[in-house]
Amino acid sequence: MRGIALPSVFEVCMPELGWCCGSGRHGCLGQAAPHRLCWCGVKPFCHILGSSGLEGCSQWLRVITGKSDQRNQVLEMFDHAYSNYMEHAYPADELMPLTCRGRVRGQEPSRGDVDDALGKFSLTLIDTLDTLVVLNKTKEFEEAVKKVIKDVNLDNDIVVSVFETNIRVLGGLLGGHSVAIMLKEKGEYMQWYNGELLHMAKELGYKLLPAFNTTSGLPYPRVNLKFGVRHPEARTGTETDTCTACAGTLILEFAALSRFTGTSIFEEYARKALDFIWEKRQRSSNLVGVTINIHTGDWVRKDSGVGAGIDSYYEYLLKAYVLLGDDSFLERFNTHYDAIMRYISQPPLLLDVHIHKPMLNARTWMDSLLAFFPGLQVLKGDIRPAIETHEMLYQVIKKHNFLPEAFTTDFRVHWAQHPLRPEFAESTYFLYKATGDPYYLEVGKTLIENLNKYARVPCGFAAMKDVRTGSHEDRMDSFFLAEMFKYLYLLFADKEDMIFDIEDYIFTTEAHLLPLWLSTTNQTISKKNTTTEYTELDDSNFDWTCPNTQILFPNDPMFAQSIREPLKNVVDKSCPRGISRAEETLGSGPKPPLRARDFMASNPEHLEILKKMGVSLIHLKDGRVQLVQHAVQAASSLDAEDGLRFMQEMIELSSQQQKEQQLPPRAVQIVSHPFFGRVVLTAGPAQFGMDLSKHKAGTRGFVATIKPYNGCSEITNPEAVKEKIALMQRGQCMFAEKARNIQKAGAIGGIVIDDNEGSSSDTAPLFQMAGDGKNTDDITIPMLFLFNKEGNIILDAIREYEAVEVLLSDKAKDRDLEMENMDQKLSENDLHKQNSEEGTSASQDAGAVSEEPEEGESSDVTDPDSLSPANADSDSVSISNQDSYVPGIDEASAPEPACTQGDHQPQEQKTETESNSKVNWDNKVQPMESILADWNEDIEAFEMMEKDEL
């Protein structure tokens, strides 16, 4: 989410800078804005702080004197990322920071839909253009524009995402053009510029238009840049679904392209797509689903939230009003916003719901993309919930260093990746501009420190593969340069640090800058208010000017802190969860529905509730208990829906238990010069040897390649392996045999490198090394498994630096500058000693490697179908249990409770009866697709029942 930058507290306190200080007064937000969006004046903060005039402003400035240091740090970090992209990756689309090379689509293993952003058009450079100007790097900007004009080709035979290409490439070209003409007007830079970036943007716009060739006006999700959609060579055009955000995040870029060029077709197509989505919203809840059929307009996924799949649709409705001045966009946004706050917002949580049953939560976890929403609420003027949600997200970050891609309502990691997303930094910037609270400067400082401490590598910044272990992924997405550094710099920048007025621009969802004067330029589209054709609107819901100043800025300097304080320990101590709608009326209304985690087969009351929900409990001869759900046997449609949710929860709990019985990933951290712990590789654990989770210090040592390289016989170079971590290749014998051989040779640990060329943790599931079926208690050293790509990173380091030291651990350890200096000296001393006494060999045994799989190896990959419960018939779901008791999770192997202070605290052992209680699936399983189809049929049946009742 991006928005208009608000005037800083310093400006508000200084009337001579052009901003009003009196209570109830206001000034326009950008002189070119013709519509009714303004900046509401406030009582100066200098007065609120107990002083007056310039003296009070001086006191305030002393509070934030550290801003310049952080601003300079941001500039240095940007230089590190940008220069490494230009040196090691350009003209490729993105930098691979672990291997110091460019990512070229087709030359690297496919990552699925993620690669649809890559179009062989130097994506990162285009995405970074206006960031260079924001950071006052005008010379670098001028050079970059010349490179784009000279080198970038948009006529490639490649299939790309319409959404990603629009926000990153088209938006990047338009943002670059916007600041280029601004610099040219100033008279010092870009005097040669003649709209070349705009010409490229128009060319790209025409290449995206074939995607709109549908009866609904919604675009196909992908398009071939050379052949369009339906051409025989296009290799696309067969898709039927797209996400709401994918179709609804076009209006800013397409309208700007029309306004810049005078060609109205782009804005017309984007408006038509928005109109269609609005028409297809669920009328009773005013919510939209995640995925829609582009031909029929039917909702494919009927869950609704503010995160992935929907996020920027809401954002662009509000910003389309800001940029274009069309009241219908604001009316639509306010209608949706009222529904969001009514159903999805459960402060401080934002939980997905069903669009037809908005009182029912659709899932129990949140994704990281919703971190943009507090910033959008600031632009809306709803500050209190913005502060609450932002604080909750910050507490999650303080626990895990980064915001996981998804986390549960009790703040455990759901998806552990973090691709260096900027949404939280964005909301931090807007909250600081709205409140002036220096707390948000401290939040920004934490973000900077974590990026440098955990994500920085020699060739840039690497995405986090797993926030729990600190392992890295070989990717640095273009949005990291386009957005992260832009928002962090603006957070710490004063007005005099900018070479232009940021108030004159609006941010797109990719943080590209579009000038507000476009609202009065080339208005070829009639501003017909189509909103009222679909619904009667309550005018009291709409704010036509800024929010009341006493709400936005209460006369209390502790306003934001008073909202944050109750959430201070929300993650580690209070463990809140979203309150169910039934629980809100628990005192006098019905009891909350039975949750799967609370169910006990021996509880008569629970059995009675199951009966009402159409769920039968069957005791099998082998002692298991089977649950079977028949929707038609439920007492009512509402009870039947509760029954479906109960069965779904039971499936999720059982699936979660099976997953958590697996060992978690481990980390191999290169700690010697020049890495100093900044390169962390995801490693598979072994089911034998030292348990690294119980040895927090891990095992640290220099690596050595063994002979023979497969480790399947007695080691012939024990002098090189003794007191070191042995490197060996997978294959030809059991893992346990390799471990015994290197342990006998004196190794303190072992790393097995996959012999499958090109294998990588980026594309393959976690691999666990199994034992040999015998007692492995004699193996006491740690053993870890690296896929081929990660293993080659270590082998390449040996070839270049000879002495390479690594740390084997359950998660990456913190590194600081002092340790780096110490490690550098130690590494130099050890290198000198090793070279003088025994020499260093980086050679590898090139012996034959068997291609057959190794006996006893286990990848511990869970087949999704194996998680499906047994079914008695086509409309039933069955769940079995060994002990006639169906708890949510096996106590003996459960993850940490939500309220523990850390991620790896030991669990207290429960009674034998409890610890042996497990949810086990019947051997006969039905594919999950069939189960989901049954559920969909039942849900449609409930909807028909409701219509009949009405």
N, C-alpha and C positions, 0 to 999 in steps of 0.2 A: 504494500500500500504506500502510496506517495501522496503528498498534499502540498498546499501552499505553506511556505515558511511564515511563521508568525513573528511579529516584531519582538525583539528581545527585551528583557527587563531593563537593561541599560538604556535602550531607546525610549521606553515608556517613562523612565525617570528623567529624561533630558528633553524638555520641551523645545529647546533650541535646535534639536535634530529633526523637528518636524512632527513629533507625535504629541498628542494632547495628554495633559496630566489630570484634568478635572474629572470628578466623578460624573458619570452619565454622559460624557462626551465621547466622540468616536472619530475615526478617520478612515478613508477608503483603503482597501487592501489592493494596492496597485492602481496607478492613476488611469490605466486603460480599461479597467473593469467597469462595464456599463450597468451591470445588474446589481441586485441587492445583497451582495455579500460584503460585509464590512468588518473592520476590527473594532471591537467594543473597547472603549477607554476604561481604565481602572484607576482606582486610587493609587497613587505612586507607591511602589514598594519602599521607597526611601521613607515615606511617612509611616507605612505599616511597621517598619523596623524600628520605629520610635525616634526617628530623626526627621530631617526635612532637607529638601533641596539637594544641592551638590554634595553636602556633607554626608547625607544618607547614602547617596550613590557611591561615594568613595568607600564607605563601610561595606557596601555590597560588593564592590569590585575587589576588595581585599579578601572576601570569602572565596573568590574564584580565581585567585592569582595563578593557580596551577594550570589554567587552561592553555597557556602558551606552550608549556612543556608537552602536554598531551597532543596538542595540535602538531607540533614538530615530530612527535613520535609517529603520528598517523602518516605524515608525509614520508618519513623514512620507510615505513612499512609498505606504503604504496610503491615507492621506488624499487624496493626489493622485489615485489611481485611483478610489477610492470616490466622492469629491466630484464628479469629472467624470462618472461614470456617473449619479449622481443629478441633476446639473445638465443634462446634454446628452442622456441616453438614457432615464431612467426615465419611464414604466413599461415601456419596451421590454425585451426579454429581455437584450440585450447592448449594449455600447458599441462604436461604430466610431470608434476614437481618431484616425484620420487626418482624417476628415471631420467629427468632433465631432457625431455624431448617433447615434440608436439604431438597432439592427438589428431590423427588424420583418419577420417571415417573410412572403414574398409580395410585399413591396415592394422587395426587393433581388434581384439575380440569384441563382438557385439555386446552392448549393454542394454539392448532392447529399446524401449521408447525414449530413454535418456539421450540416445544418439540422434534422435530426430531433430534436435536443436542444431546439429552440425551440418553445414551445407557447403563446406569448402569455400567459405567467403570471409576468412579471417575474422571470425566471430568476436573474439576477445578484443581485438583492436577497435572494431566498429562500436562495440558495447561500451568502450572506455572513453570515447572521444570527448563527451561533455564533462566527464569526470576530470580530465586534464585541465579544463578551464576553471572548474570550481576550485581545484587545488592550486590555481594560479600558475599553472605550467603551460603558458601560452606558446612558448617556442616548441615544446614537445608536441603540443596540439597541432601547430602548423605543419610540423614534419609528419605527424600521423595522418592528417588529412591528405597530404600529398601521396603518402603510401597507399591509402585507401583508393584514391582516384586512379593511381597508376597500376596497382596490383590486383584489386578485387574484381572477380568475375562473378556475375549473378546469373549467368546462363549455363548453369551446370546441370547435367543429367543426374539429379539426385533428389530423393524424396525427403521433404522436410516437414516439420510441424508448422501448421499455419499460425498457431498461437505463439510459439516460441520465436518464429521468424518475424512476426509482427512486433512483439514487444522488444526483442533484442536488436534485430537488424534494421527493420523499418524505423523503429523508435530511436535506435542509435544514430541512424543517418539524419533523421529529422532533428534530434537533439544537437547533433554536430552542426547542422545547418543553422539552427537557431542561434547558437553561440558564435558561429563564424560570422554571420551578418552583424551581430552585435559588436564583435571585435573590429570588424571592418569600419563600422560607423565611428568607432572611437579613434580611428586613424593611424594606429601604430602597427597592428598586425593584420594579416589576411587581406592586404590591399589587392592582391592578385585574384582573390576568390570571386568566382562568377556563378555561384549556385550549382557547382558540380555535384555536391552531395545531394541536393534536392533532385537533380536529374536522375541520380542513381535510385533515390527513394521512389520516384515516380515509376521507374522501370520495374522495381521490385513490386510496387503496388499492383501493376498490371499483371505480374506473374502470379500474384496471390488471388486475383479475381476469379479465375476458373474454379476455384474451390467453392464459390458461392452458387454454382450451377445446380441448385436443388429447388424443389417446389416450395419448401418452407422458407428459403432464404438463409437458413443456417449453413455455415460453411462445412465442407468436408474437413476432417481433422488434419489431413495431410495433402500435400500437393507436390508435383514434380516441377522443379524450377524451369525445366526446359520444355516438358511436354504437357504440363497441366495436370488434368485429372483423368479424363476418359480416353485419352490417346492410347492406342495399343501398346506403346512403349512407356507409358506413365508409371506402371507398376503400383498404382493406387487408384482410388475411386470406388472400391468395393465396400468401404466401411459404411456402417449404418448409424453408428452412435458417436457422439462427441460430448465432452464435458461442458457444463454450463459456463464456466469461466472461459473455456476455449472459444466459445461462440460469442460470449458477452464481453470480451476484453479487446475490442477493436476500435471503438468509437473515437478515442482520443487520437490515436495515430492516423486513422483513416480520415477523420474530420480535419485534422491538422494538415494532412497531405492535400485534401481538397481546398482548404483555405489558402495554403501556400501557393498552389498551382492554378487555382481557379477551375479545376476539373471536379465536378460535383459527384461523379459516379462513386467514388470511394466512400464518401460520407453517406450516400444513399444506401449502399449495401450494408454498411455497419449499422445504420439506424434500423433497417429492415430486420436484421438479426435480433437486435435488442427488442424491437416491437413484438416479434414472435415469441421470444422467451417470456416477456411480460404477459402476453395473452395466455400462455400455457401454464402460468403459475397455478398452484393449488388455491382455489378461490376461498375456501373456508379458513385456511391458515395463512394465506398470502406468502407461502414459502415456495422455493423451487428445489428440485432434486439435483443430484450430482451429475447424472448422465441422462441425455435426451436423444431420442431417435431423430436424426436430421431430416427424415422424409415424412414421418407421420406426426412428430411432435409429442409422442408418448414418452413418459418418463420411464427410463430403463432402471435407474437406481433412484429409489424414492426416499432416500435419507437426505437430510438437509442440515447444513452447518455453516460455519464461516471460514472453514479451512480449505484443504485441497479440493479442487474441482469446482468450487463456487466463489472463493474469496474475492478475486478481482472483478467479478461481475458486479457485486455491490459497490466496490470501490469506484468503478467507472461510471455508475449511475450518478453518484454525488459529484464526481469530478467533471462529468460531461455538463452538468449544470454550471459548475464554476467556470469552465472554459468556454462553453457555447451560450450560456445564458438562457437555456430552454427550461422553462418551469416544469415541464412534464417529467424531466429526469429527476428533479428534486422531489416531486410528488411520489414517483415510483420508489425512490430511495427511502423516503420517510415511511411509506407503507410497509416495505420490507423490514425497515429498522424496527418498527413497532412490533412486528412479528418475531424478530430475532430476540428482542428484549423480553418479550412475553413468553417465548417457548425455549429458545436455545440458551439464553443467558441464565446461568445458575451460579451467581457470583461466589467465588472468583472464577468459576469454571465456565466453559463454553462447550456444551455437549450436543452432538448431533441428535436429531429427532426424526421421526417419520412424518412426511409432509401431510399424510392423511390422518395420522394420529399424533399430533404434535405434543401431546402430553406424555408420550412414551419415548424414552431415550432409545436411540438406534444403536449405540455402542458405548462402551465404558472406557474409552481412551480418546485422547486428543492428538491432533497432528501439529507439527511445529509451524505450519504456514499460517495458522490462526494468530500468530504473534503480530501480524500486521494490524489486527483489528483495533487495539487501543489507539493506534495512530489515526485510524479512520474516525474513531469516536471523538478524538480531539478536534478533527476538522468539522465534525458534526456539532461539537460543543458539549458533548456529554462526558464530562471529565471524571466524575466519581467512578463509574464502572471501568473506565480506561485505567485509572490508577490501580484499581483492585486486580484486574486481570494481569496487568504488567507486573505487579509485585509478585503475584503467584508464579509467573513465568521466570522472574528473576531468582526466586527461591529454588526453582528447579535447576537453573543454570549454576547457582552456587553449589548445588549438590553434585552435579555431573560435569561441571566446567563448561559445557555447551548444552544447548537445547536439543535433546534427542529428537529424531524425526517423528516419533510418537511416544506418548507416555500415558499411563493409566490415571484414573481419577484419584488413586492413592499415591501417584507420583513415582511409580516404578517405571523402568524403561520398557517400552513396548517394541519400538524399533530403535536400534542403538546407533544408527548412522547419524552423521551431521555433516552435510556438504557445505559448511560455512555460509549458511543462509543469513541474509541481512535483515529480515523482517523485525527482529527484536531491537536491533540498533535503530531502525527506522522509527519505531514507536517510542523509543527512549528519546530520540531527538525531538519529536513532536511534543512529548510531555514536558520536556525541559523548556521548549519555547512557549508552551502554554502556561506553565506554572512558575518558571524561573527558579525552581527548587534545585539547589546545588546537589541534592541527593542524586539527581540523574547524571550529573557529571561524574560522580563516583561510580555509578553503574557503567557509564561509558569507559571509565578507566579500567574497570574489571574486565570488560570485553577486550580491550587492547592487551591487557596483561595475559589473558588466557590465550589469545591468538598467538602472541609471541612465545608463550611458554609451551603450548601443546601442539600448535598447528604449523609453526614456522619450521621450514626445512631449508637446506642450502640452496635449493632452486625455486623457492617461492613459499607458498602456504599450501599444505595438503589437507584435504577433507578428512574427517574422522571416520574411520571404518566402524569403530565401536567406542562410544564415549566412556564405557565402563573400563576398558583396558587401555585406552589411549592409542590404539593402533590406527594407522593411516591408510588412506585410499589414494591411489595415484591419479588424482583429479584436482583441478582448480577451475571451477566453473567461471564463465565469463561474468556472471552477476556479482561475483565477489569483488571484482574491480569496478564494475558499473555502479554498484549500490553501497557495499559495505564501507568503503573508504570515503565515499561522498557523504554519507550520513554521519560517520564519526568525525570527519573534518568539520562539517557544519555545526555539530554539537559543541565543538570547542572553539569555533571561529567567532571573532567579533566582526562588526561591520567593516572596520578598516582593513580586515584581512581579505576581504572580497574585492575583486576588480569590477564587479557589477552587482546590481541589486537583485538578490534572489527572490524578493517579494514580487517581482514582475513575471515570475514563471510558475507553472504548475508542474509537479512531478508526475510522470506516468508510473505505471506499476513496476517498471524497470528503472525508475529514478531518472529517466531522461527528461530534459527541460523543454517545455513548450511555452511560448510567450502568451501572456493573457490578452495581448492586443489582437490575437486571432479571432476573438469573439466578435469583432466589428469588421472583419475582412472577408470579402467574397462570400457573403451570406446567401448562397444559392439555394439553400434548403428552407422551405417554409416551416415556421415553428408552430405546426399544428399540434394542439394538445390532444393526443390520442389516449391519454391515460383515462380520462373520464368516460371514454367509450366502454371501458371494461368494468368500472367499479365506481360506486359513490364514495367520495372521499370526505373524511372528517377534517375540515380546515384547521381545527384546533390542534391537529397532530403535526402541523407544519410550521417551521420557524423560518420566516422570510428574512429575518436579520440575524445578527449574532445572538447567542444566548444571553440571558440576563447577566449583567456583570456580577451581581451578588452570588450567582450560582457558579459561574466560571471561576471567579476569583473572590471568594468570601474575604471579608476584612479580617483575615486571620492568617498570619504567616505560617501557622502550623497545620493549615488545611490539609495539604497532601499527606503530611506525616500522620495525621490523625486517621486517615483512611488506610494507610499502609500498616500501621502498628498492629492491628488485630491479625494481620496476615504474616507477621514477621517470622513465625516459626511454623507456617502452614505445612511445609513439606516434611520437616523432620519430627515434629511433635504432635501437632493436632490432628493430622491425617483426615482432613475433611473429605466428604464425598458429596456428590450431587444429591440433594434431597428429592426423593421421588414425590410425585404429585399427590399420591395417596397419603404419604407421611405428613404432608403439610396440613392435612385435616384429620390427623390421627386422634386428636382429642375427642371429637364428636362424630367423626365420619367413619368410613369403612377402614379396616385394617389394611396395611400395605400388602401387596402381593408377595407370595412366597418366593424367596430367592434361592437359586440352586445351591449357593454356598452354605445356606442355613438348613437345608433339608436333611432330615433323619428318618430312615425307614421305620424306626421303632416308635415314632411319635404319632399317636392317633390323630391329633389335630392336623398334622402335615398330610396324613393320608386322606383326610376328609377334604382338604384344600385341593389335593391332586384330583380327587374325584370330580369336584366342581369344575376343574379346568380340563376335564376329559382325559386325564392321564391315569392309566392303569398300572398297578405294580404287580408283577408276576414273579413268584419264587420258582427258580429252575431247580432241577434235580441235583445239579452239581454244586448247589449252594449259592449260585449267583442270583442277583435280583435284576429283573428286566423292567424298564419303564417303556410303556407304549402310549402314544398320544393319538386320540381320535377327536378331531375338532367337532364333529357332529354330535358327540356325546357330552359336550360342555354345557353348563347350566345357561350360559348366555354367550353372545358374541364377544363381550368384553372378557369373560372368563376364558373363552377359547383363545383369545389373543394372549392373555397372561400365560396360558399353557404353552403356546408356541414359544413365547419368550423364555419360559422356564426350561424347555427342552434345548433351546439354543444356548442358554447359559450353561447348561450341563455339558453340552458338547464342547463349548469353549474351555470350561474348567478342566475337563478331562484331557483335551488337547494340550492345554497349558501344562498339566502335570507331566504328560509324556515328554514334552519338550524340556522341562526343567529337570528331568532325570538325566539328561545329557550333561556332559561336562561343558563348562563355558569355554570360550576361546582364551588362549594365552597370548602373550606378547613377547616378541624378540626385538629388543631395543639396542640399536647401535650407539654405543656410548663413547667411542674413541674419537680422536680428532679426524676429520673436522665436523663430525656429526653431533657429538655431545648430547646424545639422547634424543635428538630431534627427529630421527627416522625410526618409526615403530612399525613393525610388520605383524600382521595377524597370523597367529600360529595355531595349529591344531594340537590338542592335548593328547597324552597317552593314558591308557587305563592301567598303567603300572608305573613303577618308579616313584620318585619324589613328587608329592602333591604340592605344587607351587602355591596353591591357595592357603596352605598352612605354613608357608615359609615366606613371610612378607618381604624379606630382603632379596629373595630370589637367588639365582646363581649367576655370578659375573665372572667372565674370563675371556681370554683371547681365543679366537677360533683357529682350528687347524684341520686341514683336509687329510683324511685317513687313507691308508693303503692296506688292502684293496679298497676302492672307493665304495663298493657295495656293503662293506662291513660284515660280510657273511662268513669270514674265516678269521683266523688269528691275525691281529694287526701287525704289519711288518715294520711300521715306523712308530713304535711306542714312545721313543724319545721326543718326537714332535707332538705327540698327543697328550703326554702326561701333564696334568694340572691345567688342561685346556678343554674347550668345548669342541667336540669332534663334529665335523661335517661329513655326511655320507649320503649316498644316493639310495633311493627307494628301489626295491626289487630283489629277486633271487632268493630271499630267505625271510624268516619271520622278523618282525620288529623287535621282539624280545631278544632274539639271537643277536641282532646288531647291538642292542644295548649291553648285553653281557660281554660281548667282545671288546667294546670300547671301554667299559668299566674295568675290565681286566687289564687293559693297557694303561690305566691311570687317568682316563678322562673324567672330568667333573660334570659333564653334561653332554647331550648329543642333540644334533639337529638333522633330521632326515629331510632331504630335498626331493620333491617329486620328479620322477623321470619322464613324466608326460609333458612334452614340450609345449610351452605356452599356457599351461594351466595357471590359474590365478584365483586368489580369494575374492576378487572382484566379481567373478562369474561362476564360481563353484561353491557349493555349500561347505560348511565346516567339516573337516576331516578329523576323525579320532583314531588313534592307533590302538588296536586291540592286542591283548596278550596272545600267548601260544596255547592256551588251554591248560597250562600247567601252573603250578605255584610260582608267582613272580616276585615273591617277597625278597628274593636275593638281589633284585635290581633296586638300587638306592639312589641312583643319579636321575636328574630330570631329563625327559626326552620330549622334544617338540617336533611338529611336522610343518614344513613350509611348502607351499605350492611352488611350481617351477619359476614363476615370475618373481616372487618374493625371494626365493633362494638365490636367484641370479643377482639380485641387488647386493647380497652379501659377497657372492663370488666376484662380482665386479669391483666391490670395495677392496677385496684382498689384492686383486690384480693392480689396483691403483695405489693403495696405501700400505700394502703388505701386512702390517700389524693391525688387525681389526678386533676390537673388544666389544662384546655384546653382553646384554643382561637378559636372562631368561626369567620371566616373572608372570604372575597372574594378571597384572596390569602395568602399564607404563609408569615409571617413576618420574617425579618432578625433577626438572633440571633448572638451575639458575646460573647467572653469570659467574659467580664465585666458583661454583663447581666446574664450570667450563674451563676457567683458567687453571684450576687445580688439575683437572683431567688432562688438559693439554700438556702440562709439565710432566705428569706421570706417563702419558702416552709417549712423549719424546724420550724420556729416560728408558722406558721399557723397550722402545724401538731400538735405541742405541745398544742396550744390553743384549737384546735378542740378535741383532745383526752381528755383534762382535763375538758372541759365544756359539751360536748355533745356526745362524743364517735363517732366512725366511723363504719358504717355498710357496708359491701360489699355483703350482702345477696341479693338475687333476689326473687321476687314473682314467684312461680312456678305454677301459675294459668293456667287454660286451655287456649289455643290459638286457635282461629278459623283458619282453613285452607283455608276458602273461601276468595277470594280477597275483599279488602276493597272498599266500594262504594265511588266513587269520587276520587280514586287514579288515577294518570296519570303518565305513564313512559315517555311520550313525545319522544318515539322512532320513528324515521322516517323510514318507509318502503321504501327501494330503489325503488320498483315499483311505489310508489306513486309520485315519482319525475319524472316519465316518462311523456312526453307530449302526448297529444292526437294526433292521426294520422287519416288522411282522407282515406288513403289507404296504401297498403303495401310498397310503396316507398315514403311516405311523412311523414313529421314531423310537428306537429301543436303546436302552443303556443298561449294561449289566454291571454287577458288583459282587466281589467274592464274599464279602462279610455282611451282606444284607444291610449295608449302610453306605450311603452315597455322600461323602463329604466333598467339599470343593476341591481340596488338594491333599495329597498324602503328606501327613505331618513330618514324616521322617525325611522327606526329600523336598520339602517346600522351600520356596525362595524366602528371602528375609521378610519379616512382617513390615507393613507399611510404616510403622512408627519407629523403626530402628534408626540409629544415627548414621550408620554407614552401610555400604553395599555388601559387606562380607562378614557380618557378625555371626558367630555360631548360634545355632538354634538350640533351645532347651528341649531335651528328649521328652516326648509324651509317653503315655502309658502304652503297653504292648498292643492293646486293642486299638487305640487310636493310631499308632504309628503304622500298623499293618493295614489300615483302612485305605483302600485305593479304588479308583474308578477304572474298570477294565472293560474293554470293548469285546463284544461277541466276535468269534472268529469269522462269522459271516457278515460281511460289511456291504453296505450299499453306497455307491458313489455319491459324493457330496452334491454333485449337480442335481441328482435325482431328489435328494432331500430338499434342496433349495427350491426346486420346482414344485414340490409338494407344498412347501410353506407359502410360496407365491399364490398357488391355487387357493389355499385356505384364506389368505389375506383378501384375495379378490372376492371370495365367498362372503367374508365378513362385511365387505363394503356393500355387496348386494343386499345382505341382511339389513344393514343400516338404512339403505334406501327404501326397502320394503317397510321398515318400521316408521320412517318419516312419512 
